[in-house]
Every structure is written in structure tokens, then in C-alpha cells.
Amino acid sequence: MTRIPTVTGPVEKRLTPRKLTDYTDYKESLLRWLSKLGKNPARRQGYADETVRNVTYHADRFYRWKWDEIGRYTTEITPEDADDYLETLVMSDEEYSDSYIHTAQKCLKRIFKFWNAQRGKNYDWDSEFSFSSDQHAPKDYLTREERQAIREASLEYGSIPAYSSVTGDDRDRWNAYLAQRFEKPKTEVTEADWERANGWKVPSMVGVSLDAGLRPIEVERARTYWVDLQNNVLRIPKEESSKNEGNWIVALSDRTTDALERWIDERENYDRYDDTDALWLTRYGNPYGSSSLRRLLHQLCEVAEIDYENRRMSWYTIRHSVGTYMTREEDLAAAQAQLRHRSPKTTMKYDQAPVEERRNALDNMG
């Protein structure tokens, strides 16, 4: 294991002493197993030093990304984490090479082998990413019709009848539902809880993402002072942008601005926002991450009756639709500004006609 760092410098600077000790112990176990057994445990064959070196660097980068995503330290890894991480690399403004992302993919697979062999897991991760010449093109996006359906589903999501419209047994059943939803005794459910169930948090978050193509990390970092209701824009400061490249002014539609205004008024009623400028938090008071946003989008798809079983339907799918249709409606420069891309090369991924428009062209061609 000589010349192979157990923990890289950025991780050492990031973690507190006790967390660093825990992470170092974890990495030592991982690297030792890879070196001695990882290639073929049955034959006690390990990987070459260069392979193990790749794993230690890519593991540290993956975990730093995950700690940012969930807002806390952990050594856990799941197939969903791996998919989200690779998607982040594929769609990154930093233009990672096919070789780099492919190596990251292989390193993650080796980490899963360790978890299966040494940590009692049964992960069967088969990444859907391939690395042909066009692998940097967006993998999936919402069609125009699906964008509208998701926006409308956000208005229906979690909604219940108005308090004044139900009485007797019906009201009692809804009180029981709200007690379970908000994790409180049924006797403590109030009319305010009925109003909260029909709140504007999800519609505002979905609307801003449909307009601005928010990355998951931007949903997490969004602050109330980003919102300029008077001018229908988000103003994202350089130090809080996901790429830390500059101040961004992002256009919002009138309907999104209306939803945001209603939500900002509503959020003042919730204790979890008393000591934070966070624009959106989960009901547990935590920031949204890739996993929670993916679950929400899947639930919205179910409301909208959009089949997502055979699609890579993550929050990035919303972002990809913004890039695709902004490019079609305006131009690459408009899409670059709206998506906050540092390099125009990144935006050029979206300079392709959506499949339904190509199909219409074929119909018109006869």
C-alpha cells in the first residue's frame, strides 16, 4: 500500500478529527481489501496498486459530493447515490472526459464489491451510463406536455378538500390522514394544518425548477433573498452559485413568481424557518437533496400519470428540458444564461431538435 494515500488532502481539511479518524479506518479497510482480495476473493487476488490508487481518489471525491448533497458525514453508499453522482459528472460544466467518468464508474463498482463482501450488503449496481462519443448529451428530459403536467401535478400533490367543505365523518377521516402526514395526534390537528396541506412549497419549488433548471444543489442552497418578486427573477450571488463563477440573474415566469410570492408569505408561519433563510426545507427541517427530489418527482409523475419506470427520471430531467426547449425557443446564448453555464460548450449539448419535433418534421415531409 506504499505511495497510495488513505485519505486525500481535501478530505483531511474537511472533516473534524473524530470524523477523520472514522473515515480513515473505513478507507484503510476498503483499500486493504481491494489490495489483497478485491479482484478475485475466491483466489485471494487483489488489484494492482494503480487501480487501488484510482479508487482512493475517486472514493474521496464521491464522498465529498455526497456530504454536500445530504448535509452531513457518512460512509454509506447506495446505487442511487452512484447514479446521481455519475449524472452530476456527465452534466457538469467542467467537461469531464469520457475516460475520467468511466474510471469513476469502475471505482464505484469496486466500492460496491467491498460493501457486498465485507459489510453484508447485496448491492447489484449496473450503471445505465455508457460512454460512446455522444455520452455527454442529456440522457432524458421532460417533453413540453410533461412539463405542463408536472406543473399541474404540483398543484394537486398532497392537496385535500377545504376545511369548510367537509363535516362529520369525512372531516374525521381527513383529520386522521393529516395526523399521520404531520406526525401528530389527531386531537391536535387544527384548521391551520388543513391550510398547510394545501400549501405552496411544492408548486413554488417545481415552478422555479421548471423555469430556472435548478440543480439539486441549487434547490438545497436557495435562499429567500435570491427572490426578486418585483422583477420576476432569481438573483443568485456568486458565492452561493453551484459553480461559484459569477452572479446570475435568472428569469421566472409570472405563474412561478405568483407561486413564490404565496410560498414566501406562507413559510413565515412555520417554526422550522425561524432561524434560516433557506427557501425550501423538507417537513423534517432538512435541505432537499438529490434523493428526496427524485422521490418527489416520481410522486409527481404518478399524479400526472407519466410513466417513468424505464427512464432516468431525476431532478436533472427537469433541468434538461429547460436547456432543450430554451435552445429551441430562443438560442444557445439564452439557454446558457438561464442554465448558468460557464462554458457555451456545455450548452451546445442541448442544440438538438427534440424527438417529437423531428417526428413532426417527418410527417410534414411526407
SULMOUR-V804142 format. One record per helix or strand of 3 or more residues. SS is the DSSP state (h for helix, s for strand). FROM is the first residue (numbers start at 1). TO is the last residue. If there is no record, write none. Layout:
ss/from/to
SS/FROM/TO
SS/FROM/TO
This chain:
ss/from/to
h/9/14
h/17/38
h/41/43
h/49/70
h/79/90
h/98/118
h/144/156
h/163/165
h/168/181
h/186/188
h/191/197
h/201/212
h/216/221
h/224/226
s/233/236
h/238/240
s/248/251
h/254/267
h/271/273
h/290/304
h/315/329
h/332/339
h/344/350
h/355/365
